[in-house]
């Protein structure tokens, strides 16, 4: 999602002949679901316990966040 804003901005900049914007990474956060009952994750360089990743992402893949970001209600 963070990359998408920069990508869209740079596409517009290319079309209008403006200078491209570079992407600056923040702290690395990653949650990787591995089925409904397992997963691995990292937050600010710290490895997250599996049960936290399972509670946070593996059970519902954070689908609610995507709907929220799109300002839509989940069917």
C-alpha positions as CSV (number, residue, x, y, z in Angstrom):
1,X,0.0,0.0,0.0
2,X,2.8,2.4,0.9
3,X,4.6,1.7,-2.4
4,X,1.4,2.2,-4.4
5,X,1.1,5.9,-3.5
6,X,4.6,6.6,-4.7
7,X,4.1,4.5,-7.8
8,X,0.9,6.4,-8.8
9,X,2.6,9.7,-8.1
10,X,5.6,8.7,-10.2
11,X,3.4,7.6,-13.1
12,X,1.8,11.0,-13.0
13,X,5.2,12.7,-12.8
14,X,6.5,10.7,-15.8
15,X,3.4,11.7,-17.9
16,X,3.8,15.4,-17.0
17,X,7.6,15.5,-17.2
18,X,8.2,16.1,-13.5
19,X,10.9,14.7,-11.3
20,X,10.3,11.3,-9.8
21,X,9.8,10.8,-6.1
22,X,11.9,8.2,-4.2
23,X,10.4,5.8,-1.7
24,X,11.8,5.9,1.8
25,X,11.2,2.8,3.9
26,X,10.2,3.0,7.5
27,X,10.5,0.3,10.1
28,X,10.1,-3.2,8.7
29,X,6.8,-4.8,9.7
30,X,5.7,-8.1,8.1
31,X,3.1,-10.7,9.0
32,X,3.1,-13.8,6.9
33,X,0.1,-16.2,7.3
34,X,0.9,-19.9,6.8
35,X,-2.6,-21.3,7.0
36,X,-5.3,-20.6,9.5
37,X,-3.4,-21.7,12.5
38,X,0.2,-20.6,11.9
39,X,2.3,-17.7,10.8
40,X,5.6,-15.7,11.3
41,X,6.1,-12.0,11.7
42,X,8.5,-9.2,12.4
43,X,7.9,-5.8,13.9
44,X,10.6,-3.1,14.1
45,X,13.2,-5.9,13.8
46,X,11.8,-8.1,16.5
47,X,10.5,-11.5,15.7
48,X,6.8,-11.9,16.8
49,X,5.6,-15.0,18.6
50,X,3.6,-17.3,16.3
51,X,0.4,-17.0,18.4
52,X,0.4,-13.2,17.8
53,X,0.7,-13.6,14.1
54,X,-2.0,-16.2,14.1
55,X,-4.4,-14.0,16.1
56,X,-3.6,-10.9,14.1
57,X,-3.5,-12.2,10.5
58,X,-3.7,-16.0,9.9
59,X,-7.3,-16.4,11.0
60,X,-8.8,-13.7,8.7
61,X,-5.8,-12.4,6.6
62,X,-6.6,-8.9,7.7
63,X,-9.3,-8.7,5.0
64,X,-11.2,-6.2,7.2
65,X,-8.3,-3.7,6.8
66,X,-8.5,-3.9,3.0
67,X,-12.3,-3.2,3.1
68,X,-11.7,-0.3,5.5
69,X,-8.9,1.2,3.4
70,X,-11.3,1.2,0.4
71,X,-14.0,2.8,2.5
72,X,-16.3,-0.2,1.8
73,X,-18.3,-2.5,4.0
74,X,-17.5,-6.2,3.9
75,X,-20.2,-8.3,2.2
